[in-house]
C-alpha cells in the first residue's frame, strides 16, 4: 500500500507540475501578447499626438492667413472710402457745402417716418413680451 500511495502521490505531483507549467506558459504568452498590444497602443497614441500637433499648426497658419486677408480687405475698403470722400469733395466744391450735409425735405421726412416705424415696432414687441409674461405669470 505504501508503494501504491507513493506512486499515486508521484502521479499527482507530476500532473500538478505539468498543470503549473502549462499555466506559467499560458501566463507568459499572455504577458507577451499584452506587452505587444501595449507597444502598439503606445505607438498609435504617439502617431495621433503628432497628427494632432500638425493639425493645430495647420489651423493656426490658416487663422493667421485669414486675419491677414481680413486686414488687407479692411485697408482696401478704407482706402476706397477715403478716395470716394475726396472725389465727392472735389465734385461738390462747386455746390454749396451745406447741401452736402443736409437732406432735402422729402428725404428728411422719409428718415423721420422710418425712425418712427422702428420705434413703434420696438414698443409693440416690448408690449407683447410684457403681456406674455403676465399671461405666463397668471397661469
C-alpha positions in Angstrom: 0.0 0.0 0.0 2.8 2.3 0.8 4.2 1.9 -2.7 0.8 2.5 -4.2 0.4 5.7 -2.2 3.8 6.9 -3.2 3.1 6.1 -6.9 -0.2 7.9 -6.7 1.4 10.9 -5.0 4.1 10.9 -7.7 1.5 10.9 -10.4 -0.5 13.7 -8.7 2.7 15.7 -8.3 3.6 15.1 -12.0 0.1 16.2 -13.0 0.2 19.2 -10.8 3.7 20.1 -12.1 2.6 19.9 -15.7 -0.6 21.9 -14.9 1.5 24.6 -13.2 4.0 24.6 -16.2 1.1 25.0 -18.6 -0.3 27.8 -16.5 3.1 29.5 -16.4 3.5 29.0 -20.2 0.0 30.5 -20.8 0.7 33.4 -18.4 4.0 34.1 -20.3 2.1 34.1 -23.6 -0.5 36.4 -22.2 2.2 38.7 -20.9 4.0 38.7 -24.3 0.7 39.5 -26.1 -0.2 42.2 -23.6 3.2 43.8 -24.0 2.9 43.8 -27.8 -0.6 45.3 -27.5 0.7 48.0 -25.2 3.5 48.8 -27.6 1.1 49.1 -30.5 -1.3 51.3 -28.4 1.6 53.5 -27.3 2.8 53.9 -30.9 -0.7 54.7 -32.1 -1.0 57.3 -29.3 2.3 58.9 -30.4 1.1 58.9 -34.0 -2.2 60.5 -33.1 -0.4 63.1 -31.0 1.9 64.0 -33.9 -1.1 64.3 -36.2 -2.9 66.5 -33.7 0.1 68.8 -33.5 0.2 69.0 -37.3 -3.5 69.8 -37.4 -3.0 72.6 -34.8 -0.2 74.1 -36.8 -2.2 73.9 -40.0 -5.2 75.7 -38.4 -3.1 78.3 -36.7 -1.5 79.1 -40.1 -4.9 79.2 -41.7 -6.2 81.5 -38.9 -3.2 83.9 -39.4 -3.7 83.9 -43.2 -7.4 84.7 -42.8 -6.6 87.5 -40.4 -4.0 88.9 -42.8 -6.6 88.8 -45.6 -9.2 90.5 -43.5 -6.7 93.3 -42.6 -5.9 93.7 -46.3 -9.6 93.9 -47.2 -10.2 96.4 -44.4 -7.3 98.5 -45.6 -8.6 98.3 -49.2 -12.1 99.3 -48.1 -10.8 102.2 -46.0 -8.7 103.4 -48.9 -11.6 103.3 -51.4 -13.8 105.1 -48.9 -11.2 107.8 -48.5 -10.9 108.1 -52.3 -14.8 108.4 -52.6 -14.9 111.1 -50.0 -12.2 113.0 -51.7 -13.9 112.6 -55.0 -17.2 113.9 -53.6 -15.4 116.8 -52.1 -13.8 117.7 -55.4 -17.1 117.2 -57.3 -19.2 119.1 -54.8 -16.9 122.0 -54.4 -18.9 124.0 -56.9 -22.1 123.3 -54.9 -22.7 124.9 -51.5 -21.2 122.7 -48.7 -24.5 122.9 -46.7 -26.3 120.9 -49.3 -23.9 118.0 -49.0 -24.8 117.5 -45.3 -28.5 118.4 -45.2 -31.0 116.1 -46.8 -33.9 117.6 -48.8 -37.3 117.9 -47.2 -38.6 114.6 -48.6 -35.5 112.7 -47.5 -35.8 114.2 -44.1 -39.5 113.2 -43.8 -38.7 109.7 -45.1 -36.0 109.4 -42.4 -38.4 110.5 -39.7 -41.0 108.0 -40.9 -38.7 105.1 -40.9 -37.4 106.1 -37.4 -41.0 106.3 -36.1 -41.8 102.9 -37.6 -38.8 101.4 -36.0 -39.7 102.9 -32.6 -43.3 101.6 -32.9 -42.0 98.2 -33.7 -39.8 98.2 -30.6 -42.7 99.4 -28.5 -45.1 96.7 -29.8 -42.5 94.0 -29.2 -41.9 95.2 -25.7 -45.7 95.3 -25.0 -46.1 91.8 -26.5 -43.4 90.4 -24.3 -44.9 92.1 -21.2 -48.3 90.7 -21.9 -46.8 87.3 -22.5 -45.1 87.5 -19.1 -48.3 88.5 -17.5 -50.2 85.5 -19.1 -47.4 83.2 -18.0 -47.5 84.6 -14.5 -51.3 84.3 -14.3 -51.0 80.6 -15.2 
